[in-house]
Amino acid sequence: MAFDEMRKNQTAKNIAMGDQSISKFTWDYEDHITSIVRRAEREGQFETVKGKGMALDPDLTYNPERQLNKVLKDNGFLPRWVELGREIDHLKHELTLFDDTYNIERTIKSINKKVMDHNMSCPRTAQKSGIRLEDYLRESGL
């Protein structure tokens, strides 16, 4: 059966069912609730619904992570991975102030531990990389 013929048959079936608002491609199955809602739409029962046409507040859409972060932010808390990121940045700044290998080694271990904790709890796009002691000592000339 050619594609055009299948489309004509489906259109004829839709017309016979009394639903002319369905697009070219439809599923043969429609559950009971969907058929009730579509019939109500055709009859105009949703025209007087309060709030129709208003933009949805993006904070109210279903996104559990966003909702959690909003609640935390509104109450003065940050997600743990954000706090760890700030601590890592602070330690990296402190690292530039040291000139003895003991403090540098201790700070790099602390940074790498926090980076591992950070990467386990943050989104993939926010992950950080650790610091290798040998590379840092070579780059800083110590």
CNS distance restraints for C-alpha pairs under 8 A (distance, minus, plus):
assign (resid   1 and name CA) (resid   5 and name CA) 6.52 0.50 0.50
assign (resid   1 and name CA) (resid   6 and name CA) 6.65 0.50 0.50
assign (resid   2 and name CA) (resid   6 and name CA) 6.31 0.50 0.50
assign (resid   3 and name CA) (resid   7 and name CA) 6.24 0.50 0.50
assign (resid   4 and name CA) (resid   8 and name CA) 6.19 0.50 0.50
assign (resid   5 and name CA) (resid   9 and name CA) 6.18 0.50 0.50
assign (resid   6 and name CA) (resid  10 and name CA) 6.19 0.50 0.50
assign (resid   7 and name CA) (resid  11 and name CA) 6.10 0.50 0.50
assign (resid   7 and name CA) (resid  24 and name CA) 7.06 0.50 0.50
assign (resid   7 and name CA) (resid  25 and name CA) 7.70 0.50 0.50
assign (resid   8 and name CA) (resid  12 and name CA) 6.10 0.50 0.50
assign (resid   9 and name CA) (resid  13 and name CA) 6.12 0.50 0.50
assign (resid  10 and name CA) (resid  14 and name CA) 6.16 0.50 0.50
assign (resid  11 and name CA) (resid  15 and name CA) 6.19 0.50 0.50
assign (resid  11 and name CA) (resid  24 and name CA) 7.23 0.50 0.50
assign (resid  12 and name CA) (resid  16 and name CA) 6.10 0.50 0.50
assign (resid  13 and name CA) (resid  17 and name CA) 6.17 0.50 0.50
assign (resid  14 and name CA) (resid  18 and name CA) 6.27 0.50 0.50
assign (resid  14 and name CA) (resid  19 and name CA) 5.44 0.50 0.50
assign (resid  14 and name CA) (resid  20 and name CA) 6.18 0.50 0.50
assign (resid  14 and name CA) (resid  22 and name CA) 7.43 0.50 0.50
assign (resid  15 and name CA) (resid  19 and name CA) 5.78 0.50 0.50
assign (resid  15 and name CA) (resid  20 and name CA) 5.67 0.50 0.50
assign (resid  22 and name CA) (resid  26 and name CA) 6.99 0.50 0.50
assign (resid  30 and name CA) (resid  34 and name CA) 6.45 0.50 0.50
assign (resid  30 and name CA) (resid  35 and name CA) 6.56 0.50 0.50
assign (resid  31 and name CA) (resid  35 and name CA) 6.42 0.50 0.50
assign (resid  32 and name CA) (resid  36 and name CA) 6.35 0.50 0.50
assign (resid  33 and name CA) (resid  37 and name CA) 6.26 0.50 0.50
assign (resid  34 and name CA) (resid  38 and name CA) 6.09 0.50 0.50
assign (resid  35 and name CA) (resid  39 and name CA) 6.08 0.50 0.50
assign (resid  36 and name CA) (resid  40 and name CA) 6.21 0.50 0.50
assign (resid  37 and name CA) (resid  41 and name CA) 6.18 0.50 0.50
assign (resid  38 and name CA) (resid  42 and name CA) 6.24 0.50 0.50
assign (resid  39 and name CA) (resid  43 and name CA) 6.23 0.50 0.50
assign (resid  40 and name CA) (resid  44 and name CA) 6.22 0.50 0.50
assign (resid  40 and name CA) (resid  45 and name CA) 5.34 0.50 0.50
assign (resid  40 and name CA) (resid  46 and name CA) 7.06 0.50 0.50
assign (resid  41 and name CA) (resid  45 and name CA) 5.98 0.50 0.50
assign (resid  41 and name CA) (resid  46 and name CA) 6.06 0.50 0.50
assign (resid  47 and name CA) (resid  52 and name CA) 7.62 0.50 0.50
assign (resid  48 and name CA) (resid  52 and name CA) 7.74 0.50 0.50
assign (resid  56 and name CA) (resid  60 and name CA) 7.47 0.50 0.50
assign (resid  56 and name CA) (resid  61 and name CA) 7.54 0.50 0.50
assign (resid  57 and name CA) (resid  61 and name CA) 6.91 0.50 0.50
assign (resid  59 and name CA) (resid  66 and name CA) 7.52 0.50 0.50
assign (resid  59 and name CA) (resid  67 and name CA) 6.84 0.50 0.50
assign (resid  59 and name CA) (resid  70 and name CA) 7.90 0.50 0.50
assign (resid  60 and name CA) (resid  67 and name CA) 7.81 0.50 0.50
assign (resid  62 and name CA) (resid  67 and name CA) 7.86 0.50 0.50
assign (resid  63 and name CA) (resid  67 and name CA) 6.14 0.50 0.50
assign (resid  64 and name CA) (resid  68 and name CA) 6.05 0.50 0.50
assign (resid  65 and name CA) (resid  69 and name CA) 6.15 0.50 0.50
assign (resid  66 and name CA) (resid  70 and name CA) 6.06 0.50 0.50
assign (resid  67 and name CA) (resid  71 and name CA) 6.22 0.50 0.50
assign (resid  68 and name CA) (resid  72 and name CA) 6.17 0.50 0.50
assign (resid  69 and name CA) (resid  73 and name CA) 5.99 0.50 0.50
assign (resid  69 and name CA) (resid  78 and name CA) 7.41 0.50 0.50
assign (resid  69 and name CA) (resid  79 and name CA) 6.80 0.50 0.50
assign (resid  70 and name CA) (resid  74 and name CA) 5.97 0.50 0.50
assign (resid  71 and name CA) (resid  75 and name CA) 6.26 0.50 0.50
assign (resid  72 and name CA) (resid  76 and name CA) 6.27 0.50 0.50
assign (resid  72 and name CA) (resid  77 and name CA) 4.76 0.50 0.50
assign (resid  72 and name CA) (resid  78 and name CA) 5.96 0.50 0.50
assign (resid  72 and name CA) (resid  79 and name CA) 7.22 0.50 0.50
assign (resid  73 and name CA) (resid  77 and name CA) 5.27 0.50 0.50
assign (resid  73 and name CA) (resid  78 and name CA) 5.98 0.50 0.50
assign (resid  78 and name CA) (resid  82 and name CA) 6.30 0.50 0.50
assign (resid  78 and name CA) (resid  83 and name CA) 6.47 0.50 0.50
assign (resid  79 and name CA) (resid  83 and name CA) 6.63 0.50 0.50
assign (resid  80 and name CA) (resid  84 and name CA) 6.16 0.50 0.50
assign (resid  80 and name CA) (resid 118 and name CA) 7.84 0.50 0.50
assign (resid  80 and name CA) (resid 121 and name CA) 7.60 0.50 0.50
assign (resid  81 and name CA) (resid  85 and name CA) 6.06 0.50 0.50
assign (resid  81 and name CA) (resid 117 and name CA) 7.81 0.50 0.50
assign (resid  81 and name CA) (resid 118 and name CA) 5.02 0.50 0.50
assign (resid  81 and name CA) (resid 119 and name CA) 7.70 0.50 0.50
assign (resid  81 and name CA) (resid 121 and name CA) 5.85 0.50 0.50
assign (resid  81 and name CA) (resid 122 and name CA) 5.44 0.50 0.50
assign (resid  82 and name CA) (resid  86 and name CA) 6.37 0.50 0.50
assign (resid  82 and name CA) (resid 118 and name CA) 7.99 0.50 0.50
assign (resid  82 and name CA) (resid 122 and name CA) 7.93 0.50 0.50
assign (resid  83 and name CA) (resid  87 and name CA) 6.27 0.50 0.50
assign (resid  84 and name CA) (resid  88 and name CA) 6.07 0.50 0.50
assign (resid  84 and name CA) (resid 114 and name CA) 6.42 0.50 0.50
assign (resid  84 and name CA) (resid 115 and name CA) 7.67 0.50 0.50
assign (resid  84 and name CA) (resid 117 and name CA) 7.79 0.50 0.50
assign (resid  84 and name CA) (resid 118 and name CA) 5.83 0.50 0.50
assign (resid  85 and name CA) (resid  89 and name CA) 6.24 0.50 0.50
assign (resid  85 and name CA) (resid 115 and name CA) 7.77 0.50 0.50
assign (resid  85 and name CA) (resid 118 and name CA) 6.74 0.50 0.50
assign (resid  86 and name CA) (resid  90 and name CA) 6.18 0.50 0.50
assign (resid  87 and name CA) (resid  91 and name CA) 6.15 0.50 0.50
assign (resid  87 and name CA) (resid 114 and name CA) 7.96 0.50 0.50
assign (resid  88 and name CA) (resid  92 and name CA) 6.11 0.50 0.50
assign (resid  88 and name CA) (resid 111 and name CA) 5.79 0.50 0.50
assign (resid  88 and name CA) (resid 114 and name CA) 6.62 0.50 0.50
assign (resid  88 and name CA) (resid 115 and name CA) 7.04 0.50 0.50
assign (resid  89 and name CA) (resid  93 and name CA) 6.32 0.50 0.50
assign (resid  90 and name CA) (resid  94 and name CA) 6.29 0.50 0.50
assign (resid  91 and name CA) (resid  95 and name CA) 6.02 0.50 0.50
assign (resid  91 and name CA) (resid 107 and name CA) 6.89 0.50 0.50
assign (resid  91 and name CA) (resid 111 and name CA) 6.56 0.50 0.50
assign (resid  92 and name CA) (resid  96 and name CA) 6.81 0.50 0.50
assign (resid  92 and name CA) (resid 111 and name CA) 7.40 0.50 0.50
assign (resid  93 and name CA) (resid  97 and name CA) 7.19 0.50 0.50
assign (resid  94 and name CA) (resid  98 and name CA) 7.03 0.50 0.50
assign (resid  95 and name CA) (resid 104 and name CA) 6.15 0.50 0.50
assign (resid  95 and name CA) (resid 107 and name CA) 6.51 0.50 0.50
assign (resid  95 and name CA) (resid 108 and name CA) 7.66 0.50 0.50
assign (resid  98 and name CA) (resid 103 and name CA) 6.54 0.50 0.50
assign (resid  98 and name CA) (resid 104 and name CA) 6.24 0.50 0.50
assign (resid  99 and name CA) (resid 103 and name CA) 7.88 0.50 0.50
assign (resid  99 and name CA) (resid 104 and name CA) 7.36 0.50 0.50
assign (resid  99 and name CA) (resid 142 and name CA) 7.59 0.50 0.50
assign (resid 100 and name CA) (resid 104 and name CA) 6.41 0.50 0.50
assign (resid 101 and name CA) (resid 105 and name CA) 5.85 0.50 0.50
assign (resid 101 and name CA) (resid 142 and name CA) 7.82 0.50 0.50
assign (resid 102 and name CA) (resid 106 and name CA) 6.20 0.50 0.50
assign (resid 103 and name CA) (resid 107 and name CA) 5.98 0.50 0.50
assign (resid 104 and name CA) (resid 108 and name CA) 6.07 0.50 0.50
assign (resid 105 and name CA) (resid 109 and name CA) 6.24 0.50 0.50
assign (resid 105 and name CA) (resid 133 and name CA) 6.60 0.50 0.50
assign (resid 106 and name CA) (resid 110 and name CA) 6.34 0.50 0.50
assign (resid 107 and name CA) (resid 111 and name CA) 6.08 0.50 0.50
assign (resid 108 and name CA) (resid 112 and name CA) 6.05 0.50 0.50
assign (resid 108 and name CA) (resid 131 and name CA) 6.47 0.50 0.50
assign (resid 108 and name CA) (resid 132 and name CA) 7.62 0.50 0.50
assign (resid 108 and name CA) (resid 133 and name CA) 6.74 0.50 0.50
assign (resid 109 and name CA) (resid 113 and name CA) 6.18 0.50 0.50
assign (resid 110 and name CA) (resid 114 and name CA) 6.26 0.50 0.50
assign (resid 111 and name CA) (resid 115 and name CA) 6.02 0.50 0.50
assign (resid 111 and name CA) (resid 130 and name CA) 7.01 0.50 0.50
assign (resid 111 and name CA) (resid 131 and name CA) 7.55 0.50 0.50
assign (resid 112 and name CA) (resid 116 and name CA) 6.21 0.50 0.50
assign (resid 112 and name CA) (resid 130 and name CA) 5.07 0.50 0.50
assign (resid 112 and name CA) (resid 131 and name CA) 6.54 0.50 0.50
assign (resid 113 and name CA) (resid 117 and name CA) 6.40 0.50 0.50
assign (resid 114 and name CA) (resid 118 and name CA) 5.88 0.50 0.50
assign (resid 115 and name CA) (resid 119 and name CA) 5.99 0.50 0.50
assign (resid 115 and name CA) (resid 128 and name CA) 6.28 0.50 0.50
assign (resid 115 and name CA) (resid 129 and name CA) 6.77 0.50 0.50
assign (resid 115 and name CA) (resid 130 and name CA) 6.10 0.50 0.50
assign (resid 116 and name CA) (resid 120 and name CA) 6.27 0.50 0.50
assign (resid 116 and name CA) (resid 130 and name CA) 7.94 0.50 0.50
assign (resid 117 and name CA) (resid 121 and name CA) 6.64 0.50 0.50
assign (resid 118 and name CA) (resid 122 and name CA) 5.99 0.50 0.50
assign (resid 118 and name CA) (resid 127 and name CA) 7.18 0.50 0.50
assign (resid 118 and name CA) (resid 128 and name CA) 7.68 0.50 0.50
assign (resid 119 and name CA) (resid 123 and name CA) 7.71 0.50 0.50
assign (resid 119 and name CA) (resid 124 and name CA) 7.56 0.50 0.50
assign (resid 119 and name CA) (resid 126 and name CA) 7.80 0.50 0.50
assign (resid 119 and name CA) (resid 127 and name CA) 5.10 0.50 0.50
assign (resid 119 and name CA) (resid 128 and name CA) 6.64 0.50 0.50
assign (resid 122 and name CA) (resid 126 and name CA) 6.24 0.50 0.50
assign (resid 122 and name CA) (resid 127 and name CA) 6.53 0.50 0.50
assign (resid 123 and name CA) (resid 127 and name CA) 6.84 0.50 0.50
assign (resid 131 and name CA) (resid 135 and name CA) 7.61 0.50 0.50
assign (resid 131 and name CA) (resid 136 and name CA) 7.08 0.50 0.50
assign (resid 132 and name CA) (resid 136 and name CA) 6.25 0.50 0.50
assign (resid 133 and name CA) (resid 137 and name CA) 6.12 0.50 0.50
assign (resid 134 and name CA) (resid 138 and name CA) 6.12 0.50 0.50
assign (resid 135 and name CA) (resid 139 and name CA) 6.08 0.50 0.50
assign (resid 136 and name CA) (resid 140 and name CA) 5.98 0.50 0.50
assign (resid 137 and name CA) (resid 141 and name CA) 5.94 0.50 0.50
assign (resid 137 and name CA) (resid 142 and name CA) 5.18 0.50 0.50
assign (resid 138 and name CA) (resid 142 and name CA) 6.50 0.50 0.50
